Amino acid sequence: MEKINSKIPFRKTGQLQLPLLGLGTYGIGGLDYHAPLNNDEEQIKNLQGAIRLGFTHLDTAEGYAEGHSEILVGKAVKDFDRSKLFLTTKVRRRRLKYDEVIKAAQESLKRLDTPWIDLYLIHAANREIPLKESMRAMDTLKENGLIKNIGVSNFNVDLLQEAMSYTNHSIVNNQIHYNLAVRDYEENMTIDFCQKNGIIVTAYRPLAGVAFAFDSQRQNKPVNTEVFEKLAKKYGKTSSQVALNWLFQKPNVITLVKSTNLIHLKENLNALSFNLDSLDIKYLDEKFPRSQAVNLP
């Protein structure tokens, strides 16, 4: 069994610890559908390379490549100490009836080839299926030991409060679209609510919209150059590293990066090697151009 050496720091809530930086797997095995010509062996090798770099949190979903992403993650982790890895996966919004949630989790366990899921998320709410029914299924999965932690994704304050009222266990994670350019969940107080209630926020798409922020008044020229230029020079980092570090400085927030390129992953890890000071964080908070999130409920 291959040992894992990770120096990525953690966020903690209750008994749960999540690394500040994890690896997203959307695009592994295909996108929304399984890519028949996908190079599985190469992607498994790259996932294993990421684990050797220190990425112990791997995030996937039954909806990624029709479950093929989970299969590749399962194959990639089989030679490592499972107790040192943290696997997150998600149930599709169309499968949120009680029996379907149970079945979906069992199918994910089989594809991942693991006896338990560390964190199981409702991928997005479905107004046509009572949330009470979905949360009852999440309770059953946890009480039967199939999942260790319950979480949600793309939930605002109202949905979080409703979900919390239906479960006998803590909701420990809310995975949302959040980055320098996208602050909707700040503005609607979701992040503040999570911080006050011990819910770790996982920011997905941490760089989407960051490197390519546009301003129509400037004829579609990037406007983030002037924002990053000073900070990149000051810290000797790239704009992506500055953007990631901005997230690292937010209380109770972790993030996921998506890449099978080990050079890029090393660059992402290097975003942990410094800390933006409070004035620079304020500068980014106030000066970075905004865009709109997707997948808001």
Phi and psi restraints in degrees (value plus and minus 20) as a CYANA .aco file:
   2 GLU   PHI     -96.3   -56.3
   2 GLU   PSI     113.2   153.2
   3 LYS   PHI     -99.2   -59.2
   3 LYS   PSI     136.6   176.6
   4 ILE   PHI    -138.3   -98.3
   4 ILE   PSI     109.9   149.9
   5 ASN   PHI    -137.1   -97.1
   5 ASN   PSI      85.6   125.6
   6 SER   PHI    -142.4  -102.4
   6 SER   PSI     115.2   155.2
   7 LYS   PHI    -133.2   -93.2
   7 LYS   PSI      -5.7    34.3
   8 ILE   PHI     -94.1   -54.1
   8 ILE   PSI     105.0   145.0
   9 PRO   PHI     -89.3   -49.3
   9 PRO   PSI     146.5   186.5
  10 PHE   PHI    -136.0   -96.0
  10 PHE   PSI     135.7   175.7
  11 ARG   PHI    -121.8   -81.8
  11 ARG   PSI     127.3   167.3
  12 LYS   PHI    -152.9  -112.9
  12 LYS   PSI     118.3   158.3
  13 THR   PHI    -160.6  -120.6
  13 THR   PSI     103.5   143.5
  14 GLY   PHI      38.2    78.2
  14 GLY   PSI    -146.6  -106.6
  15 GLN   PHI    -111.1   -71.1
  15 GLN   PSI     -22.6    17.4
  16 LEU   PHI    -110.7   -70.7
  16 LEU   PSI     112.3   152.3
  17 GLN   PHI    -141.9  -101.9
  17 GLN   PSI     109.3   149.3
  18 LEU   PHI    -145.7  -105.7
  18 LEU   PSI     112.3   152.3
  19 PRO   PHI     -80.6   -40.6
  19 PRO   PSI     125.6   165.6
  20 LEU   PHI     -77.4   -37.4
  20 LEU   PSI     -51.0   -11.0
  21 LEU   PHI    -149.6  -109.6
  21 LEU   PSI     103.6   143.6
  22 GLY   PHI    -143.7  -103.7
  22 GLY   PSI     158.5   198.5
  23 LEU   PHI    -133.1   -93.1
  23 LEU   PSI      96.9   136.9
  24 GLY   PHI    -102.6   -62.6
  24 GLY   PSI     131.9   171.9
  25 THR   PHI    -145.1  -105.1
  25 THR   PSI      -4.8    35.2
  26 TYR   PHI     -84.6   -44.6
  26 TYR   PSI     107.1   147.1
  27 GLY   PHI      85.4   125.4
  27 GLY   PSI     -35.3     4.7
  28 ILE   PHI     -99.9   -59.9
  28 ILE   PSI      97.9   137.9
  29 GLY   PHI      69.0   109.0
  29 GLY   PSI     -25.3    14.7
  30 GLY   PHI     111.8   151.8
  30 GLY   PSI    -198.2  -158.2
  31 LEU   PHI    -119.4   -79.4
  31 LEU   PSI    -128.5   -88.5
  32 ASP   PHI     -95.5   -55.5
  32 ASP   PSI     -38.3     1.7
  33 TYR   PHI    -147.2  -107.2
  33 TYR   PSI     132.9   172.9
  34 HIS   PHI     -86.0   -46.0
  34 HIS   PSI     103.0   143.0
  35 ALA   PHI    -100.7   -60.7
  35 ALA   PSI      94.5   134.5
  36 PRO   PHI     -83.7   -43.7
  36 PRO   PSI     -45.4    -5.4
  37 LEU   PHI    -120.8   -80.8
  37 LEU   PSI      -3.9    36.1
  38 ASN   PHI     -80.6   -40.6
  38 ASN   PSI     120.3   160.3
  39 ASN   PHI    -107.5   -67.5
  39 ASN   PSI      65.0   105.0
  40 ASP   PHI     -80.3   -40.3
  40 ASP   PSI     -65.7   -25.7
  41 GLU   PHI     -82.9   -42.9
  41 GLU   PSI     -60.5   -20.5
  42 GLU   PHI     -85.3   -45.3
  42 GLU   PSI     -61.6   -21.6
  43 GLN   PHI     -89.4   -49.4
  43 GLN   PSI     -56.4   -16.4
  44 ILE   PHI     -81.7   -41.7
  44 ILE   PSI     -64.4   -24.4
  45 LYS   PHI     -80.5   -40.5
  45 LYS   PSI     -61.8   -21.8
  46 ASN   PHI     -88.1   -48.1
  46 ASN   PSI     -58.9   -18.9
  47 LEU   PHI     -82.0   -42.0
  47 LEU   PSI     -62.0   -22.0
  48 GLN   PHI     -85.0   -45.0
  48 GLN   PSI     -56.9   -16.9
  49 GLY   PHI     -82.6   -42.6
  49 GLY   PSI     -58.9   -18.9
  50 ALA   PHI     -84.4   -44.4
  50 ALA   PSI     -60.8   -20.8
  51 ILE   PHI     -82.5   -42.5
  51 ILE   PSI     -61.2   -21.2
  52 ARG   PHI     -85.4   -45.4
  52 ARG   PSI     -47.6    -7.6
  53 LEU   PHI     -93.1   -53.1
  53 LEU   PSI     -38.4     1.6
  54 GLY   PHI     102.6   142.6
  54 GLY   PSI     -17.1    22.9
  55 PHE   PHI     -98.9   -58.9
  55 PHE   PSI      85.6   125.6
  56 THR   PHI    -123.7   -83.7
  56 THR   PSI     -34.4     5.6
  57 HIS   PHI    -120.7   -80.7
  57 HIS   PSI      93.2   133.2
  58 LEU   PHI    -133.2   -93.2
  58 LEU   PSI     106.0   146.0
  59 ASP   PHI    -131.8   -91.8
  59 ASP   PSI     106.8   146.8
  60 THR   PHI    -160.8  -120.8
  60 THR   PSI    -187.3  -147.3
  61 ALA   PHI    -186.9  -146.9
  61 ALA   PSI     132.9   172.9
  62 GLU   PHI     -85.5   -45.5
  62 GLU   PSI     -42.8    -2.8
  63 GLY   PHI    -103.1   -63.1
  63 GLY   PSI     -28.6    11.4
  64 TYR   PHI    -101.2   -61.2
  64 TYR   PSI      95.8   135.8
  65 ALA   PHI      34.1    74.1
  65 ALA   PSI      16.4    56.4
  66 GLU   PHI      36.3    76.3
  66 GLU   PSI      16.7    56.7
  67 GLY   PHI      72.3   112.3
  67 GLY   PSI     -30.7     9.3
  68 HIS   PHI     -88.5   -48.5
  68 HIS   PSI     -49.2    -9.2
  69 SER   PHI     -78.9   -38.9
  69 SER   PSI     -63.9   -23.9
  70 GLU   PHI     -81.5   -41.5
  70 GLU   PSI     -60.6   -20.6
  71 ILE   PHI     -80.5   -40.5
  71 ILE   PSI     -64.9   -24.9
  72 LEU   PHI     -88.7   -48.7
  72 LEU   PSI     -57.7   -17.7
  73 VAL   PHI     -81.9   -41.9
  73 VAL   PSI     -64.4   -24.4
  74 GLY   PHI     -79.3   -39.3
  74 GLY   PSI     -60.9   -20.9
  75 LYS   PHI     -89.8   -49.8
  75 LYS   PSI     -55.1   -15.1
  76 ALA   PHI     -88.8   -48.8
  76 ALA   PSI     -53.4   -13.4
  77 VAL   PHI    -112.1   -72.1
  77 VAL   PSI     -26.7    13.3
  78 LYS   PHI     -84.2   -44.2
  78 LYS   PSI     -44.1    -4.1
  79 ASP   PHI    -114.4   -74.4
  79 ASP   PSI     -15.6    24.4
  80 PHE   PHI    -129.7   -89.7
  80 PHE   PSI     141.6   181.6
  81 ASP   PHI     -86.8   -46.8
  81 ASP   PSI      88.5   128.5
  82 ARG   PHI     -79.1   -39.1
  82 ARG   PSI     -52.6   -12.6
  83 SER   PHI     -88.2   -48.2
  83 SER   PSI     -36.2     3.8
  84 LYS   PHI    -115.9   -75.9
  84 LYS   PSI     -22.1    17.9
  85 LEU   PHI    -128.5   -88.5
  85 LEU   PSI     134.1   174.1
  86 PHE   PHI    -146.8  -106.8
  86 PHE   PSI      94.1   134.1
  87 LEU   PHI    -127.8   -87.8
  87 LEU   PSI     104.4   144.4
  88 THR   PHI    -131.6   -91.6
  88 THR   PSI     114.4   154.4
  89 THR   PHI    -162.0  -122.0
  89 THR   PSI     155.0   195.0
  90 LYS   PHI    -159.3  -119.3
  90 LYS   PSI     128.3   168.3
  91 VAL   PHI    -116.8   -76.8
  91 VAL   PSI     117.2   157.2
  92 ARG   PHI     -85.0   -45.0
  92 ARG   PSI     132.1   172.1
  93 ARG   PHI     -85.5   -45.5
  93 ARG   PSI     -44.1    -4.1
  94 ARG   PHI    -102.4   -62.4
  94 ARG   PSI     -23.9    16.1
  95 ARG   PHI    -137.6   -97.6
  95 ARG   PSI      20.2    60.2
  96 LEU   PHI    -117.2   -77.2
  96 LEU   PSI     -14.9    25.1
  97 LYS   PHI     -89.7   -49.7
  97 LYS   PSI     133.9   173.9
  98 TYR   PHI     -69.7   -29.7
  98 TYR   PSI     -76.7   -36.7
  99 ASP   PHI     -83.8   -43.8
  99 ASP   PSI     -53.7   -13.7
 100 GLU   PHI     -90.2   -50.2
 100 GLU   PSI     -58.1   -18.1
 101 VAL   PHI     -82.6   -42.6
 101 VAL   PSI     -64.9   -24.9
 102 ILE   PHI     -80.5   -40.5
 102 ILE   PSI     -67.3   -27.3
 103 LYS   PHI     -83.5   -43.5
 103 LYS   PSI     -62.6   -22.6
 104 ALA   PHI     -81.4   -41.4
 104 ALA   PSI     -63.0   -23.0
 105 ALA   PHI     -84.0   -44.0
 105 ALA   PSI     -62.4   -22.4
 106 GLN   PHI     -82.4   -42.4
 106 GLN   PSI     -60.0   -20.0
 107 GLU   PHI     -87.0   -47.0
 107 GLU   PSI     -59.4   -19.4
 108 SER   PHI     -85.1   -45.1
 108 SER   PSI     -61.3   -21.3
 109 LEU   PHI     -78.5   -38.5
 109 LEU   PSI     -61.5   -21.5
 110 LYS   PHI     -86.1   -46.1
 110 LYS   PSI     -65.1   -25.1
 111 ARG   PHI     -86.2   -46.2
 111 ARG   PSI     -59.4   -19.4
 112 LEU   PHI     -95.8   -55.8
 112 LEU   PSI     -34.7     5.3
 113 ASP   PHI      34.5    74.5
 113 ASP   PSI      31.6    71.6
 114 THR   PHI    -157.8  -117.8
 114 THR   PSI     129.8   169.8
 115 PRO   PHI     -98.5   -58.5
 115 PRO   PSI     -35.0     5.0
 116 TRP   PHI    -170.7  -130.7
 116 TRP   PSI     136.1   176.1
 117 ILE   PHI    -126.4   -86.4
 117 ILE   PSI     108.3   148.3
 118 ASP   PHI     -90.2   -50.2
 118 ASP   PSI     -58.3   -18.3
 119 LEU   PHI    -164.9  -124.9
 119 LEU   PSI     102.5   142.5
 120 TYR   PHI    -135.0   -95.0
 120 TYR   PSI     106.1   146.1
 121 LEU   PHI    -135.2   -95.2
 121 LEU   PSI     123.8   163.8
 122 ILE   PHI     -97.1   -57.1
 122 ILE   PSI      96.6   136.6
 123 HIS   PHI     -84.0   -44.0
 123 HIS   PSI     -55.6   -15.6
 124 ALA   PHI    -187.1  -147.1
 124 ALA   PSI     130.1   170.1
 125 ALA   PHI     -88.8   -48.8
 125 ALA   PSI     134.0   174.0
 126 ASN   PHI    -149.7  -109.7
 126 ASN   PSI      89.1   129.1
 127 ARG   PHI     -84.7   -44.7
 127 ARG   PSI     -35.8     4.2
 128 GLU   PHI    -106.4   -66.4
 128 GLU   PSI     -28.4    11.6
 129 ILE   PHI    -142.6  -102.6
 129 ILE   PSI     105.3   145.3
 130 PRO   PHI     -77.0   -37.0
 130 PRO   PSI     108.0   148.0
 131 LEU   PHI     -82.6   -42.6
 131 LEU   PSI     -49.8    -9.8
 132 LYS   PHI     -78.3   -38.3
 132 LYS   PSI     -59.7   -19.7
 133 GLU   PHI     -86.1   -46.1
 133 GLU   PSI     -61.1   -21.1
 134 SER   PHI     -85.8   -45.8
 134 SER   PSI     -63.7   -23.7
 135 MET   PHI     -89.5   -49.5
 135 MET   PSI     -52.0   -12.0
 136 ARG   PHI     -83.0   -43.0
 136 ARG   PSI     -58.5   -18.5
 137 ALA   PHI     -87.4   -47.4
 137 ALA   PSI     -59.7   -19.7
 138 MET   PHI     -81.6   -41.6
 138 MET   PSI     -60.2   -20.2
 139 ASP   PHI     -80.0   -40.0
 139 ASP   PSI     -65.3   -25.3
 140 THR   PHI     -80.2   -40.2
 140 THR   PSI     -64.0   -24.0
 141 LEU   PHI     -82.0   -42.0
 141 LEU   PSI     -62.6   -22.6
 142 LYS   PHI     -87.8   -47.8
 142 LYS   PSI     -64.3   -24.3
 143 GLU   PHI     -87.5   -47.5
 143 GLU   PSI     -43.7    -3.7
 144 ASN   PHI    -112.2   -72.2
 144 ASN   PSI     -18.3    21.7
 145 GLY   PHI      59.7    99.7
 145 GLY   PSI     -10.5    29.5
 146 LEU   PHI     -98.8   -58.8
 146 LEU   PSI     -49.8    -9.8
 147 ILE   PHI    -148.2  -108.2
 147 ILE   PSI     130.9   170.9
 148 LYS   PHI    -118.1   -78.1
 148 LYS   PSI     -47.9    -7.9
 149 ASN   PHI    -162.1  -122.1
 149 ASN   PSI     128.3   168.3
 150 ILE   PHI    -126.5   -86.5
 150 ILE   PSI     113.4   153.4
 151 GLY   PHI    -164.9  -124.9
 151 GLY   PSI     157.7   197.7
 152 VAL   PHI    -157.1  -117.1
 152 VAL   PSI     154.1   194.1
 153 SER   PHI    -165.1  -125.1
 153 SER   PSI     120.1   160.1
 154 ASN   PHI      43.5    83.5
 154 ASN   PSI      12.1    52.1
 155 PHE   PHI    -118.7   -78.7
 155 PHE   PSI     116.2   156.2
 156 ASN   PHI    -113.4   -73.4
 156 ASN   PSI    -194.1  -154.1
 157 VAL   PHI     -80.9   -40.9
 157 VAL   PSI     -65.6   -25.6
 158 ASP   PHI     -80.7   -40.7
 158 ASP   PSI     -63.8   -23.8
 159 LEU   PHI     -86.8   -46.8
 159 LEU   PSI     -59.5   -19.5
 160 LEU   PHI     -81.9   -41.9
 160 LEU   PSI     -65.9   -25.9
 161 GLN   PHI     -82.8   -42.8
 161 GLN   PSI     -60.2   -20.2
 162 GLU   PHI     -84.8   -44.8
 162 GLU   PSI     -66.8   -26.8
 163 ALA   PHI     -82.0   -42.0
 163 ALA   PSI     -61.5   -21.5
 164 MET   PHI     -83.4   -43.4
 164 MET   PSI     -50.7   -10.7
 165 SER   PHI     -94.2   -54.2
 165 SER   PSI     -36.7     3.3
 166 TYR   PHI    -121.2   -81.2
 166 TYR   PSI     -32.2     7.8
 167 THR   PHI    -127.4   -87.4
 167 THR   PSI     127.8   167.8
 168 ASN   PHI    -106.1   -66.1
 168 ASN   PSI     -23.2    16.8
 169 HIS   PHI    -145.4  -105.4
 169 HIS   PSI     146.5   186.5
 170 SER   PHI     -95.6   -55.6
 170 SER   PSI     120.5   160.5
 171 ILE   PHI    -107.9   -67.9
 171 ILE   PSI      98.7   138.7
 172 VAL   PHI    -126.6   -86.6
 172 VAL   PSI     -27.0    13.0
 173 ASN   PHI    -170.8  -130.8
 173 ASN   PSI     121.3   161.3
 174 ASN   PHI    -152.3  -112.3
 174 ASN   PSI      94.7   134.7
 175 GLN   PHI    -115.2   -75.2
 175 GLN   PSI     100.9   140.9
 176 ILE   PHI    -157.1  -117.1
 176 ILE   PSI     140.0   180.0
 177 HIS   PHI     -98.7   -58.7
 177 HIS   PSI      90.0   130.0
 178 TYR   PHI    -171.8  -131.8
 178 TYR   PSI     106.6   146.6
 179 ASN   PHI    -182.2  -142.2
 179 ASN   PSI    -194.1  -154.1
 180 LEU   PHI     -76.8   -36.8
 180 LEU   PSI     -56.4   -16.4
 181 ALA   PHI    -105.6   -65.6
 181 ALA   PSI     -46.5    -6.5
 182 VAL   PHI    -134.0   -94.0
 182 VAL   PSI      89.9   129.9
 183 ARG   PHI    -143.5  -103.5
 183 ARG   PSI      -1.5    38.5
 184 ASP   PHI     -73.8   -33.8
 184 ASP   PSI     -60.4   -20.4
 185 TYR   PHI     -96.9   -56.9
 185 TYR   PSI     -33.5     6.5
 186 GLU   PHI     -94.4   -54.4
 186 GLU   PSI     -68.8   -28.8
 187 GLU   PHI     -86.6   -46.6
 187 GLU   PSI     -52.8   -12.8
 188 ASN   PHI    -111.8   -71.8
 188 ASN   PSI      -9.6    30.4
 189 MET   PHI      52.1    92.1
 189 MET   PSI      -6.9    33.1
 190 THR   PHI     -85.0   -45.0
 190 THR   PSI     -64.6   -24.6
 191 ILE   PHI     -84.3   -44.3
 191 ILE   PSI     -62.6   -22.6
 192 ASP   PHI     -79.6   -39.6
 192 ASP   PSI     -63.1   -23.1
 193 PHE   PHI     -81.9   -41.9
 193 PHE   PSI     -64.3   -24.3
 194 CYS   PHI     -81.7   -41.7
 194 CYS   PSI     -63.9   -23.9
 195 GLN   PHI     -82.4   -42.4
 195 GLN   PSI     -58.2   -18.2
 196 LYS   PHI     -97.1   -57.1
 196 LYS   PSI     -37.4     2.6
 197 ASN   PHI    -135.7   -95.7
 197 ASN   PSI      -1.3    38.7
 198 GLY   PHI      46.4    86.4
 198 GLY   PSI      10.5    50.5
 199 ILE   PHI    -125.2   -85.2
 199 ILE   PSI      95.7   135.7
 200 ILE   PHI     -90.0   -50.0
 200 ILE   PSI     113.7   153.7
 201 VAL   PHI    -114.8   -74.8
 201 VAL   PSI     105.0   145.0
 202 THR   PHI    -121.8   -81.8
 202 THR   PSI      97.1   137.1
 203 ALA   PHI    -108.1   -68.1
 203 ALA   PSI      95.1   135.1
 204 TYR   PHI    -118.4   -78.4
 204 TYR   PSI     142.0   182.0
 205 ARG   PHI      34.1    74.1
 205 ARG   PSI      32.6    72.6
 206 PRO   PHI     -85.1   -45.1
 206 PRO   PSI     -40.8    -0.8
 207 LEU   PHI    -135.0   -95.0
 207 LEU   PSI     -29.0    11.0
 208 ALA   PHI     -85.0   -45.0
 208 ALA   PSI     107.7   147.7
 209 GLY   PHI      64.3   104.3
 209 GLY   PSI     -29.8    10.2
 210 VAL   PHI    -103.7   -63.7
 210 VAL   PSI     -69.8   -29.8
 211 ALA   PHI     -98.1   -58.1
 211 ALA   PSI     -32.3     7.7
 212 PHE   PHI    -152.3  -112.3
 212 PHE   PSI      29.0    69.0
 213 ALA   PHI     -97.8   -57.8
 213 ALA   PSI     111.8   151.8
 214 PHE   PHI    -141.9  -101.9
 214 PHE   PSI     135.7   175.7
 215 ASP   PHI    -150.4  -110.4
 215 ASP   PSI      94.8   134.8
 216 SER   PHI     -82.3   -42.3
 216 SER   PSI     -44.0    -4.0
 217 GLN   PHI     -92.9   -52.9
 217 GLN   PSI     -34.7     5.3
 218 ARG   PHI    -132.1   -92.1
 218 ARG   PSI       7.2    47.2
 219 GLN   PHI      36.7    76.7
 219 GLN   PSI      25.7    65.7
 220 ASN   PHI      43.0    83.0
 220 ASN   PSI       7.0    47.0
 221 LYS   PHI    -107.1   -67.1
 221 LYS   PSI     120.7   160.7
 222 PRO   PHI     -77.5   -37.5
 222 PRO   PSI     114.7   154.7
 223 VAL   PHI    -124.2   -84.2
 223 VAL   PSI     -24.5    15.5
 224 ASN   PHI    -102.8   -62.8
 224 ASN   PSI     -29.8    10.2
 225 THR   PHI     -76.5   -36.5
 225 THR   PSI     -69.9   -29.9
 226 GLU   PHI     -87.3   -47.3
 226 GLU   PSI     -49.3    -9.3
 227 VAL   PHI     -88.9   -48.9
 227 VAL   PSI     -63.9   -23.9
 228 PHE   PHI    -104.2   -64.2
 228 PHE   PSI     -47.2    -7.2
 229 GLU   PHI     -73.1   -33.1
 229 GLU   PSI     -68.5   -28.5
 230 LYS   PHI     -84.3   -44.3
 230 LYS   PSI     -64.9   -24.9
 231 LEU   PHI     -92.7   -52.7
 231 LEU   PSI     -60.2   -20.2
 232 ALA   PHI     -80.2   -40.2
 232 ALA   PSI     -61.3   -21.3
 233 LYS   PHI     -88.3   -48.3
 233 LYS   PSI     -62.2   -22.2
 234 LYS   PHI     -81.3   -41.3
 234 LYS   PSI     -64.5   -24.5
 235 TYR   PHI    -117.4   -77.4
 235 TYR   PSI     -28.2    11.8
 236 GLY   PHI      47.8    87.8
 236 GLY   PSI      17.4    57.4
 237 LYS   PHI    -145.4  -105.4
 237 LYS   PSI     149.8   189.8
 238 THR   PHI    -105.0   -65.0
 238 THR   PSI     146.0   186.0
 239 SER   PHI     -82.1   -42.1
 239 SER   PSI     -56.4   -16.4
 240 SER   PHI     -83.9   -43.9
 240 SER   PSI     -60.9   -20.9
 241 GLN   PHI     -86.2   -46.2
 241 GLN   PSI     -58.3   -18.3
 242 VAL   PHI     -83.5   -43.5
 242 VAL   PSI     -64.1   -24.1
 243 ALA   PHI     -83.1   -43.1
 243 ALA   PSI     -61.4   -21.4
 244 LEU   PHI     -86.1   -46.1
 244 LEU   PSI     -62.7   -22.7
 245 ASN   PHI     -85.3   -45.3
 245 ASN   PSI     -51.9   -11.9
 246 TRP   PHI     -77.6   -37.6
 246 TRP   PSI     -61.3   -21.3
 247 LEU   PHI     -87.3   -47.3
 247 LEU   PSI     -60.9   -20.9
 248 PHE   PHI     -80.2   -40.2
 248 PHE   PSI     -47.5    -7.5
 249 GLN   PHI    -102.7   -62.7
 249 GLN   PSI     -27.5    12.5
 250 LYS   PHI    -102.8   -62.8
 250 LYS   PSI     108.9   148.9
 251 PRO   PHI     -78.0   -38.0
 251 PRO   PSI     114.1   154.1
 252 ASN   PHI      48.5    88.5
 252 ASN   PSI      -2.3    37.7
 253 VAL   PHI    -132.3   -92.3
 253 VAL   PSI     115.8   155.8
 254 ILE   PHI    -143.4  -103.4
 254 ILE   PSI     154.6   194.6
 255 THR   PHI    -166.6  -126.6
 255 THR   PSI     149.5   189.5
 256 LEU   PHI    -144.7  -104.7
 256 LEU   PSI     118.5   158.5
 257 VAL   PHI    -132.6   -92.6
 257 VAL   PSI     132.8   172.8
 258 LYS   PHI    -143.6  -103.6
 258 LYS   PSI      85.7   125.7
 259 SER   PHI    -183.8  -143.8
 259 SER   PSI     125.4   165.4
 260 THR   PHI    -128.3   -88.3
 260 THR   PSI     -13.4    26.6
 261 ASN   PHI    -110.6   -70.6
 261 ASN   PSI      93.4   133.4
 262 LEU   PHI     -85.9   -45.9
 262 LEU   PSI     -47.8    -7.8
 263 ILE   PHI     -85.2   -45.2
 263 ILE   PSI     -64.4   -24.4
 264 HIS   PHI     -85.0   -45.0
 264 HIS   PSI     -58.5   -18.5
 265 LEU   PHI     -86.6   -46.6
 265 LEU   PSI     -57.2   -17.2
 266 LYS   PHI     -83.9   -43.9
 266 LYS   PSI     -59.2   -19.2
 267 GLU   PHI     -82.4   -42.4
 267 GLU   PSI     -62.3   -22.3
 268 ASN   PHI     -81.3   -41.3
 268 ASN   PSI     -62.8   -22.8
 269 LEU   PHI     -82.2   -42.2
 269 LEU   PSI     -53.6   -13.6
 270 ASN   PHI     -88.6   -48.6
 270 ASN   PSI     -33.2     6.8
 271 ALA   PHI     -88.9   -48.9
 271 ALA   PSI     -33.2     6.8
 272 LEU   PHI    -106.3   -66.3
 272 LEU   PSI     -24.8    15.2
 273 SER   PHI    -108.9   -68.9
 273 SER   PSI     -16.3    23.7
 274 PHE   PHI    -169.8  -129.8
 274 PHE   PSI     151.2   191.2
 275 ASN   PHI    -152.5  -112.5
 275 ASN   PSI     104.5   144.5
 276 LEU   PHI     -82.9   -42.9
 276 LEU   PSI     119.1   159.1
 277 ASP   PHI    -101.2   -61.2
 277 ASP   PSI     148.0   188.0
 278 SER   PHI     -81.8   -41.8
 278 SER   PSI     -55.2   -15.2
 279 LEU   PHI     -88.7   -48.7
 279 LEU   PSI     -56.7   -16.7
 280 ASP   PHI     -91.6   -51.6
 280 ASP   PSI     -55.8   -15.8
 281 ILE   PHI     -82.2   -42.2
 281 ILE   PSI     -64.0   -24.0
 282 LYS   PHI     -82.1   -42.1
 282 LYS   PSI     -60.6   -20.6
 283 TYR   PHI     -79.1   -39.1
 283 TYR   PSI     -66.5   -26.5
 284 LEU   PHI     -87.8   -47.8
 284 LEU   PSI     -60.2   -20.2
 285 ASP   PHI     -75.7   -35.7
 285 ASP   PSI     -61.0   -21.0
 286 GLU   PHI    -112.3   -72.3
 286 GLU   PSI     -50.9   -10.9
 287 LYS   PHI    -121.8   -81.8
 287 LYS   PSI     -38.9     1.1
 288 PHE   PHI     -95.3   -55.3
 288 PHE   PSI     113.0   153.0
 289 PRO   PHI     -85.9   -45.9
 289 PRO   PSI     124.0   164.0
 290 ARG   PHI    -119.0   -79.0
 290 ARG   PSI     132.6   172.6
 291 SER   PHI    -155.5  -115.5
 291 SER   PSI    -197.8  -157.8
 292 GLN   PHI    -124.9   -84.9
 292 GLN   PSI     122.8   162.8
 293 ALA   PHI     -92.6   -52.6
 293 ALA   PSI     139.7   179.7
 294 VAL   PHI    -130.0   -90.0
 294 VAL   PSI     146.4   186.4
 295 ASN   PHI      45.5    85.5
 295 ASN   PSI      -0.2    39.8
 296 LEU   PHI     -88.4   -48.4
 296 LEU   PSI     120.9   160.9
